[in-house]
């Protein structure tokens, strides 16, 4: 675990305090964490089991000149999630940004072939996990305002066969995001989502291994831009929505899919 100190002014795009990235050591979470640091933010992030990846990310954040804190977290546990935020608040004082960049380790399957166990585990780990995060984060964000950004799926706009274990919980997450935007705006809290299409990092790294070459090529060619997206492109969208540049944007979904849903 790394020690943390108070951050600087974050170049005017973020206030004093810290940005929290849930799932920060993953492919997209890592890109988001680094981009936040480049914008001047101290970063506190969680990881699941890969402590080496977490250590490497913390070292890179310090190389940029930002403070970093990290800890293992199972967001399906309300108690563990609350304790994680309690520690961050104690170390940094204010939390101004919460990014949830996690996703369940799913199997590509048609709805009729999804097992009851797969369904329960996915909902608990993804949707209920997101709820646990916002339950812990909202009281802290109310103290000075801030931003919540959730990563969801472009398949909510245009359904992708065999993707229900991704889209079902993400649909619930987007409902929570809209609810937070409406209910918490009076406290200066904004909430938005970035709906990802096919990206070369994160969950898609595991999904590619389940697809035939023909199916994988079809996914790429279905995008208007005829390519897959990058983790850096996802990070740019997330950090934009979290920053003061998006200060009048809330309750919105930014679809980052290269035109797949057009």
N, C-alpha and C positions, 0 to 999 in steps of 0.2 A: 504494500500500500504506500502511495506517495504522499508526502506532506503537501499542504496547500497554504498559500498566502493570499492576501487581498489582491485583486487584479487592478489594472489601470482603467482608463476611461473608455477603452474599446473603440477608439478612433471615431467616436461620435455616433456610431451605428447601434451601439448597445450601451446600456447604463452600467454603473458599478455593480459588481456582484459576479455571478457565475452562470454559465450555461451548462445544463445537465443533458447528457445524451445517454438514453437507455439503449443498451446494445451498441455502445460506442466502439467496441473493438472489432465488430463485424465489418464486412466490406464497405457497405454504404455508411454505416455509423462511423467508421474510421475516417472516411472522406469528409463527413459532416464535422466531426471533431476537429480535424486539421483546418478546415475552412473557417470555423468559428475562432480558432486560435489565431489564424492569419488576420482576422478582423479585430483582434485585440482582446478576445475573451479568455478568461480562465475557464477551464473545462473540467467538469466532474463527469465521469462516465462509468457505466456498469458493463460487466462482461459475464458470460455464463460459465464456461469451463476453461476457456483457453487463456490461462494466465500469461503465457509467453507473449501472445498477441497484445494483451493489455499492457504488459511491461514495455513492449516495443513502442506502442502508441504513446504512453506516458513520456518516454524518452524523447520522442519526436516533438511532443508538445512543449517540453522544456527547452529543446533546441530552438524552437521558434521564439522562446522567451516568455512562455505563459505558464501559470501555475496549473498543476494537474492533480486530481484525486481520482482514484479508481477503486472499485471493490466488486467482488462477485455478487450477483443478485439473481434470485429466482423471483420474477415478478408475479408468479402465480400465488405467492405468499403475501397476503396483506401486511402481516407483521414485519417481514423482512423488508418490504418496500418502504414502509413507514420509517423503519430504523435507518435505512439508507438515506432518506431525505433529511431525517433529524441530524445525522452526522454532517451532511453537506451544509445545512443551515448553520450549524454550530461553527464550522470551519470558515465559511465564506460570508455569513450574514444574509445577504440577499440572493435569491435565485431569480433571474430575469427571463430565462429561456428553458423550456423543457422540450426535447425532441425524443420521440419514441420511434426507434429504428429497429425494432425487433420483429421477428416473424416466426411462426411455427415451422418446425421441420416436417414438412408435409409430403405426402405421396400424391402424385398426379393420378386421379381416378374419376370415373364417371360417378354421378350422384348415386346411382343405383348400386354401385360397388363399394361405396364408403361404409366402413364398419361403424357400429355404435361407439366402440372404443376410440377410434380415430376422431370421430366427431366431438366427443366429450373432451378429449385431450387437447384438440385444436382450439375449441372455444375457451377452455380453461386457461391455456397458455397464452393465447393471443388476445381475445376480447376481454376476458376477465382480468388478464394481466394489465391491459391498458387501463381498465377501470381502477385497478389498485394503484397504478401510477398517478392518475389524475386525482384520486382521493387524497393522496399524500401531498401532491403538488399544489392544488388549488389554494389551501389555506396560506401557504407560503407566498404564492404569487399575489394574493390579495393584498399583501402588505405594501406592495409598491407597483403592482401591475406587471405585465410581462406577456410572454407568448408561448403557446403550445403548438407544436407541429407534429402531426402523426403521418407516418408513411403508410399508404394504403395501396390499392391496386387499380390500374386502368381497366382491368376486366370488369369493374363495377359499371363502366360505361358501355363496354362492348363485351358481352360474355365470351369467355374462352373455354371451350370444352375441357373437361377434366380438371378444372381449376377451382372447384367449389370450396375446397378446404382452405384456400387462400381468400376467396372473395366473401364467403359468408361472415367470418369474423371481422374482416375489414369493413363490410357494410355496417356492422354494429358500431365499429370504431368511428366511422364517419357520422353516424347519428349522434354519438356522444360529442364529437367535435362541434357539430352544429348547435347542440344543446348548450355546451359550454360557452360558445360565442354569444348566444342570446342571453344566457343567464348571468354570465360573469363579466360582460362588457362594462357594466357600471363600476366595476373595480379596476378597470384598465387592463383586463385580460383579453387577449385575442387568441383565437384558436382556428387553425387551418390544417389542410391536409395536402400532401403531394402524392398523387395517384401514379404509381410507377408502372410503366410498361416493361418491356424486356430490357433489362440492365445487365451489364457484364460483371455484376458483383452481388453479394448478399445471397438471398434465397435462390436466385436464378442459377448460381453456381451448382447447387444441389439438383435443381430441376433439370438442367441440361442433361445430366447423366441418365435421366429416366426417359428421355425422348429419342425417337428414331431420328436419324439424320434428315429424313424427309420432313418430319414434323417440325424439327428445329429450324430448317430453312424456310418453311412456310410461315413460322412465327416472325422471322426477320423480314421476309418479303411482304408481310401484311401491313407493315408500317409504311406510311407515305414516304418517309425518308429512306426506306430500304436498308436500314441498319439497326443495330441495337444501341442502346444508350450507355453512357459511362457513369461510374460512381461519382466522378467530379461534376458531371452535369446535374445529377440528383442533388449533390451537396449544394451547388449554387442555388437551386430552387428552394431548398429547405432554408438556407441561411438568409436568402432574400425575404422569405415570409416571416422569419423570426426577427428581422432587423427593423430599425426605424424607417427604412425605405418603404416598408409595407404597413405603416402605422394606421392606415384607414382601411385595411383589408382584414376581414374576419368572417368566419363561417363559410369559407370558400374552399373549393377543391381545385388545385392546379394539376392538370393532367400532363404528365411527362412521359409521352409514349411514342414520340416520333411520328405522330399522326395515325397510330393504330386504330384509334376510336373514331376517326373521321369517316 
